Amino acid sequence: MLEYFPLVVLLPLVGFLVNGIHYRKMPNTAAAIIGTSAILIPFVITLGSLFSYHPMENNVPHLFTLLPWIHAGAFQVDFAYQVDQLSLYMTLIITGIGTLIHIYSAGYMHGDGGFNRFFAYLNLFIFSMLNLVLADNLVLMFLGWEGVGLCSYLLIGFDYHKTSAANAGMKAFITNRIGDVGFAVGIILTYWYLGSVKYVDIMAALPAAIPFKEIINYVALAFFIGAIGKSAQIPLYVWLPDAMAGPTPVSALIHAATMVTAGVFMIARLNPIFLAAEVTSNYIAITGAVTAFFAATIGLFQTDIKKVLAYSTVSQLGYMFLAMGVGAYEAGMFHLMTHAFFKALMFLGSGSVIHAMHHEQDMRNMGNLKNYMKITWITFMIGTLAISGIPPFSGFFSKDLILEKAFGHHGIGHVIWAIGLAGAFCTAFYMFRLVFLTFYGKERIDHHVKKRLHESPWTITLPLVILSIGAAGAGLIQMPHLFFGGTHLLTDYFKPIFAPGREIVEVAWKITSEPHHMSESTELILLVVSICVALTGIILSYVVFQIKGSVPPEDAGFKGFPKLVYNKYYVDEIYEAIIINPLIRVSDWLSASVDKALIDGLVVGVGRFFMHISDIFRKIQTGIVGDYALSIVIGTIAILVTLLYGGF
């Protein structure tokens, strides 16, 4: 299948062009078929390549070039791609989850006036993300990085006639541009010290790059700043919850399988740099742990079903960065995959609820939906058990592995483990809070909505069923030794990706890589503690929202700490007060004093000067023939005098 792999990149682009150019004339069914096929076929090719490539036995990446791009002296970058264990893994997730979201969108967006345009944007989004993960160099990765940023703007602001959607799209676009400055600086420094932006060349140059080693913490930090923006970590996480303004399939695509995982993938791809950058890696681990807990606390009091899931995404991304910070790259990529299943499942499940409730998103106006939407309820419950860390569902194995690696990390290990555990408690509590308020308890549904309440069509429920299978069973590929002797398929699979980086760091640079080994008794204790914490959160949620039947108050009814958390710690307001408004005032002052007074004054002044000169000289043009004849005579005499007495 590898000979067909260029189609994996090209077909989503073709789908975008066909649906985009003909979006006014294309029948909706044709647009859905073209858009979905443009992702399904790459998934099949990728799946076939996975088996034909034998990645666990093959350490040599498959490289191919589509087109030449930038050739400027020694700097040469092409539209060239690298197929290896990591890029195949990401491509499978992107195209697999992406196909299900496209099928779901055909049902969810039915009747929308922008149906064809929506499918064109989805295809462009997938095309950009595939360029990001398949690129064989940092510049092409950056092109895909910016591409998903553009597509997030288009999709979040899809309903551009709504001010909230337009503002949310712009907020995502601008916030990501802040982080992208760091990414660009990282690329520049890497090329300056290593002489190339191609991954193969970077790996070859690293062992002897002693000057690069001296600044490697700064390089890693620059790249991580880019990841903070794209993957919504503190302090640039604020755009992701507002991304809920887009249609629900957009939320699933951004949150589960594509854009927000870009930062995690980038660290995995550049793992030798981050492994050697010990100071920056510790900062990444701390940032991930704090983000995981901070976002989880905000989820405790949200009442919009999609906002709860949005903050859970920020929190789960924190766990991934926690893993990356402690050098447990396999664990981070494992959680990326399991999260893609259960988060896509829950977002699409929430969309099924919103679809049935006629666009109602407030959980305070729901209740007892399990009697009306059994498929949605069962599949959503599977996703909730997975994200809450209940065995044997997938989220338990991936999150527990991260917490285990964090506990064994030197120095800050116990602290970040405790923070991560606190976040896990909050996650179990607020996710079952969502389930109890939505699917259980007293019905709080508007009677007009209740009359037409029913299960969603198969185009919506089929993806839910498929995703629920992944959310339930995907964790079995990497189980601890305590479970039937354990499985280590993912660790073996990623050896060709992460082992060379660890070898460079340990052998060439003499930096000890963290082993992450611990006794079986310690592993058992950590596992039991993790399960008990999750169960405690679930039981507490059951007591509050099932036995007591509590329902969140109206917005004005939140008081004290719940009010603080419900308003997201007023972070947006703080940013507006100390960053946005001062910048606006400074720009207004510069506009008035520099742009209008100084620059416009100089331009106007120069113009008036030449107008004054032209007023003087234009008087020479009298329009009288006699004056012109006299001028000719005087000019002729002057020329003759010059020729006769001027020394010529």
N, C-alpha and C positions, 0 to 999 in steps of 0.2 A: 504493500500500500504506500510505501514511502515515495514512489515515483509520482503519486497523485497528490502529494502533500501540498504543493502550491495552491491547489483548489481550496484547501482549508482557509487560506487567507483571502483568496480572490472571490469565492462565492458570496460571502456576506457583502462585499463591495458591489458585486453585480446586483444582488437583491436590493441594496440601497439605491443604486442608480435606476433600476427598472421601476421600482415603486415610487422613487422620488420624482423622476421625470414625468411619469404618467399618473401621478397621484390623483389628478382631477378626473381622469377618464377610466382608470382601472376599476373593474368591479371589486367589491370588498373581498369576496371569496377568493378571487385570483390573487389579490394582494397578500392575503393570509397564507395561501399555498406557496407563493413565491418566497415570501419572507421566512416561513417556517422551513421550507426545503433548503434555503440558503444556509441554514444552521444545522439541520438534521444531516445532510450529506457530509459536511465536515466532521460531525460527530462520528459517523460510520467510518470515515477514512481514518480518523484519529484512533478509533478503537481497533481497527485493523492494523494500523501502524504499531500500536502498543504490543500486539502479539507477534508481529513479524520482526519487530526491532529487537526483541528479547532484551529489554533494558537492564535486567538484573545480571546479564552476562556481558553486556556491551558497555565499555567505558568510553567509546569514541562517539562524539555527537555527529549527527548527520547535518551537514551544512548545504544550503542551496541559496542561490541568488536569483531574484526575480528581475531586478532592473538596476543599472548603475544610478548613483545619486549625486554625491558630493565628492569631487576629486580636486583637491587644492593642495598641490605639493605633496608633502608626506601625509597630509590628512585625507584619508579616503574612507568614505562611508557609502554603502549601497543598501538597497532594499534587500537585505540578506537575512536569512533565518537559520535558527539553530534548533534542531529537534533532538532532545535528550530526555532523560527521565523527568526533569523538573518541568520543562515546557510541555511535554506530553500530558503530565499530571494536570497542569493548569488548563490545557486546552480541552481535555476531557470534561473537566468541571464546567468550564465556560460554555462549551457547545452542548453538553448534556443538559445542564440546568437551563441554559438558554433556549433549547428546543422546547422544553416543557413550558417555559414562560411564554413562548410564542403561541403554542397551542392554547394555553390559558387565555392569552390576550384576544384570540379570535372570538371567544365567548364573552369575555368581560367587556371588550370595547365595541361589541355589536351595537350598531345604531349610532355610534359617535361620528360626528361630521368629519373628524380628522383621522378616521380609521387608517387610511392608506398612508398618510403622513406619519402616523405612529409606527407602523411597521417599517417604514423607511428609516426612521430614527433608530429603531431597535437594531436593525441590521448594521447601521453605521456604528452603533455602540459596540456590537460584537466585533466588527472589523477592527476598530481601534484597540480593543482589549486584546485581540489576537496578535496584533502588531506589537503590543507591549510585552506579552509573555513569550512570543516566538522570536523576537528580534535577536540577532547575534551581536548587537552592539548597543551601547548606551544611548546614542543619538536617536536611533530608530525606536528604542524603548521610550525615549522622551517624546517622540512624535506620537506614539500610541498613548502615552501618559497625558499629553495635551488633548488628544482626540477624545478620550473618555471624559475629560473635563468639559470640552465643548458639548458633547452629547448629553452630559448630565444637565447642562444649562438648557438644552433644547427639550429634554424630556421632563425635567422638574417643572419647567415653565411651559409645558405642553399646552395647558389651558391659559394661553397668554392674555386672554380677555379678563382673567381674574387677577386683580392686583396682588393678592397673596401669592399666587403661583409665579407671577413675573418677578416679584421681589425675592422669592425663595430661590429661583433659578439664578438670579444675579448674585445673591449671597453666596451660593455654592461656587459660582465661577470666580468671584473675587477672592474668597477665602483660599481656594485652591491655588490661585496665582501667587499668594504670599508664600506658600510652601514650595512652589515650583522654583522660586529664586534659589532656595537651598539646593534643590536637585541640580539645577544648572551649574552652580558653583562646584558641586561634587564632580560633575562631568569634566569641567574645565581643569580642576586640580588633578584628576586621574589622568587625563591626556597629557598634561604638562609634565608629570613625573614619570609616567609609564610609556608615553609615546604612542598610545593606541586607545581606542574606545571599544575594541572587539573583545568579547569575553575570553576567547581562546588566547589572544595575545596578552591580556591582563594577567591571566593565570600563569602564563609562561614568564612574564616579566617580574612578577611579585617576589620570587625568592631572592633575587639580587638587588631589589629596589630598596636599599638601605635609607636613602633620603626620604622616600615615600613613607617608610616606617615611622620616621620622626614626626610626620604630620598626620598620621593615619587617623588619630582621634578626631581631628578637625574635618577630614574628608568624610568619615563615617557620620559625624554630626550633621554635615551639610546634606548628605543623602537622607538622613533621618528626618530633617526638617521638611523635606519633600514628602516623606511618608506620613508625617504628622498631619499635613494638610489633606492628602489624598485619602488616608485611612482614618481620619477623624479622631485624632488623639488630642489630649489637652496640650496646648490651649486652642487648637484650631478645629475642635470637634463641632462647633456651633452650627455649621451648615447642614450636617446630616439629619438632625431631627426635622428641620424645615423642609428637607427633601420630600417629606410626606405630601407636599402640595401636588406632586405629580400623580398620575394614575397608579393604582396599586401594583400592576405588573412592573412598572418602573421601579417602585420601591424594592420589589423582590429582586430585580436584576441588579440594581446598584448595591443593595445590602448583602446579597447572598453570594453571588458568583463572580462579580466583575470588579467595579471601580474601587470599592473600599478594601479589597484584598491586594491591590496593586503594591502598597507599601510593604506588606508582608512578603510578597513574592520578590520584590526588589532586594530586600535584605537577604533572602535565601539565595538569590542569584549571585550576590556580592558577598557571600558568607565569609571568605577569607579576610576581607577588609574588616568586617564587623567582629570577627573572631579575634583579630589582633588588636582591635580598638577596645581595650578593656574598660577604660573610663566611660566611653560613649555607650558601650554595651550595658554597663550598670545603670546608666541614665535611662536607656531604653527600657530596661526591666522595671525600674521604679515608675517611669511614666506609664507603662502598660498596667502595672498593678494599681496605681492610683486612679487611672482612667476607668479600669474595670469596676472598682468600688464606687467611685464618684458617680458614674453614669447609672450604675445599678440603684443607687439611692434615689436618683431622680425618677426612675421607673416606678418607685414605690407608690407614688401619689398621682401619676398621670391617669387621665380618664378617657383620653382618645386611644382607641385600640391600636392604631398605627403608631402613635407616639410612644406607647409602651414598648412596642417592638423596635422602634428606632433607637431608643436608649439602650435596649438590650443588645443591639448591634454594636453600638459604641463600646459597651461593656465587654462583649465577647471579643472584639478586636483588641481590647486591652489585654486579654489573656493571651492572644496570639503574639503580641509584642513582648509580653512578659516572657514567653517561651524563647523568642528570638534574642532577648536581652541576656538570658542565661546560657545561650549557646545551644539550646535544645531545638534545633531547627526542624528535626523530624516531628517533634511534638507540635510545633507551631503550624507546620503544613498539614499535619493530621487534623488539628482542630479547624483549620481553614476548610478542609473537605467536609467534615461532619457538620460544621456550621452552615455550609452551603446547602446541605440537605434540609436540616431542620429549620433554618431561618427562611429559606425559600418556601418551605411547606407552611410555615406560620404566616408569612406575609400573604401568600396566595389564599390561605385559609381565612385570614382577616378580610381579604378582598371578597371571598365568597359570602361572608357575613354581611359586609357592606352592600354587596350586590343584592342580597335577599332583603336587606333592611332599607332599600331604596336610598342608599348613600348616607345612612346614619352611621356615625363613627363613635359616638359617645357611649361608653359601656353602661352609663347610668340609665340609658334608655333601652337596655336589652334585657337579658335574663331568660333562662329556660329554653334556649334555642336548640338544645339537644333533642327536644321532642319534634322539632321541625326540620332539622338539618343533621341527620345522623352521620352521614359520610363526612361532612365537614367537622363535626364534633369529634368523631373517633380519630380522624387523621390529625386534627389539631392537638388532641390530647397526646398522641404519640410524639409530636414535635415538642410539646411542653415537657414531657418526661425526659426527652433527650437533652434539652437545654438545661433542665434542672439538675442533671447529673445522676439520674437514677439508673442503676444497672438492670438489664443488659443493654440499654439503649445507647446509641453511638456517642452522645455528648458526655456520658459518664467516663468512657475510656479516654477520650481525648483531653477533657478538662482535668481528669485525675492525673494523667501523665504530665501535664504542664505543672500542676501543683507539686507533684513528686520531684520534678527536676528543679523547681524553684526552691523547695525545701533543702535540697542537696547542694545548692549553689553556695560558694564560699562568701563570707562577709555578710551580705544583706539577705541571704537566703531565707532565714526564718521570718524576717520582717515581711518580705514580699509574699511569702507563703501565707502568713496570717491575713494580710490585706486581701489576697486572692480568695481565701476561704470566706472572709466576710462578704465579699462580692458574690460568692456562690450562694450564701444564705439569702441575700437580698434577691438574687435571681429566682431561686425556688419560690420565695414568698410572692414576688410581684407577678410572676408568670401564672401561678395558680390563682392569684387574685384575679387576673384577667379571665382565666377559665371559669371561675366560680361566678363572676359578675356577668359573663357573656352567655354561658351555656347552662348554668344551674340557677337555683333560687327562684324568687318570685318574678313573674313576668312584669316588666316595666315598659312594654312595647306599645307604641301608639296604635290605636285600634284600626286606623286606616291601613297602616303597614301590616298589621297582624292578619288582616283579611287575605292579603296576597303573599303571605310568607310561605316559602317552599324551598326545597333543596335546589342548588344551582345546577345548570345543565352539565352534560358529560364533558364538554370542553374545559370546564372548570374543575370538576371533581376527578377526572382521570389523572391530571398532573398531581393532584393532592394524594391520590392513592400511590402513585409511583414514588413520589418524594417521601411518603411515610415509610415505605419499605427501606429506602436508603437511610432515613433518620433512625429507624429501628436497628438495622443490621450492619451499617457501615463500620461501626466500631470494632467488629470482630476481626478486622485485618491487623489490629495492633492491640493485643490484650496483655496485661501483666502476667507474670509467671504463676500467680495465685489462681488464675482461671485456666484450669485444664492444661497446665504447663506453659501457657502463654503462646502468643503468635507475634512474630516480628516481621511480617511481610513488608511493612512500610519502611522499617529501618534498613532491611536488606535492599529494598528497591532504591532508596536514596543514597546508598553507599558511594556510587560513582560521582555523585554531586558534592557531598559534604566531606568525604574522606580525604580527597586531595587538598582541600582548603585547610583541614586540621593538620595534615602532614606539613604543608608549607609553614604554618604558624609554629608548629612544634619543632620541626627539624631545622628549617632555614632561619627562623627568627627567634628560636629558643624561648617561645612563650608557651607555658603549660596550658593545654586545653582542659577545660573542666570535665572530669570523667562521668559525673552524674550517676555513680554507682552507690547502692545502699543495700543493707541486709534485708532479707525477706520479712523479718519481724517488724522492722521500721516501715517497710512498704505496706504491710498488712495494717499497722496502726494508722498510717496516713489514709489508707483506703477506707477504713472503718469510720474514721473521723469525718472524711469527706461525705460519706453516705449519711451519717448521723446529722451533719449540718444541713444537708439538703432536705432530709426528712423533717427536721425541726421547722424549717421554713415552710414546708408544705402543710404540716400540722397546724402551725400558727395561722396560716392563711385560711385553712379550713375552719378553724374555730371562729375567726373574725368574720368571714364572709359567707360561711354556710350555717354554722350553728347559731351565731348571733344575727346573721342576715344583714350585716352592715352594708351600707351603700355610701359611696363618697358624697359629700355635701355639694351644693352648688358652689360655683367658683368663689363667691364672696364668703362662703361658710368655712373656708380653710383658715385656721388661726395658728399662730405660733410657728413651730418648726415645720409642720405640714404645709403651711402657707409658703414658707421659704423654699422648701423642696418642690412644691407644686409649681412655683414660679421659677424653677430651674436655677435656684440660688442667685437669681437676678444677674446672671453672667452676661446676657445680651445687653441688659441695661447698663452694667458696669463698662462693658466695651464701648457702648455708645457714649457714655459720659466721659471716659478718660482717653478714648482713642478716636472714635468717629467724629464726635462733635468738635473737639479741638482741631482735628485735621480739616474739618469743613470751615471752621473759623479762620484757620491759617490760609487755606486756599482762597477764601473770600477776601482776606486782606491782601494776599498776593495778587489776586485778580484786580482789586481796586488800585493798589499802590504801584505794583510792578507792571502788570499787563496793561491796564488802562492808562495810568498816569505816566509811567516811564516809557514802556515800549510803544504804546499808541502815541504818546507825546512825541517821541523821537520820530516815528514814522510820519505823523502829521506835520511836525516841524520841518523835516526834510522836504516833504511835499510842498509846504508853503514857501520854503526857500526857493525851490526851483520854479514854482509858480510866479514868484516875484521876479526872478531872473528872466523868465519867459515873457512877462509883461513888459520888461524893458526892451528886450531884443525884438519882440514882435512889432514894435513901433517902426522898426526899419522897413517893414513891409507896408508901404503907403498906398500901393495900388496906382501910383501916378507914373506913366511911362517916362516922363522927363527925369524923374528922380532916379529911375533905374539906369537910364542912359548916362547920367552924370556919374553914377557909381561905376559903370563900366569904364568910362574915361579915366576916372581917378585910379581904378585898379590897374588899367593898362599902363598908365604913367608910372605907378609904383613898381610894376614888374620891370619896365625899361630901365628905371633908375637903379634897381637892384642888379640887373644884368650888366649895366655899363660901369657902375662904380662899386659893385659889391665884390669884386675880385674874381668873378667867374670868367 
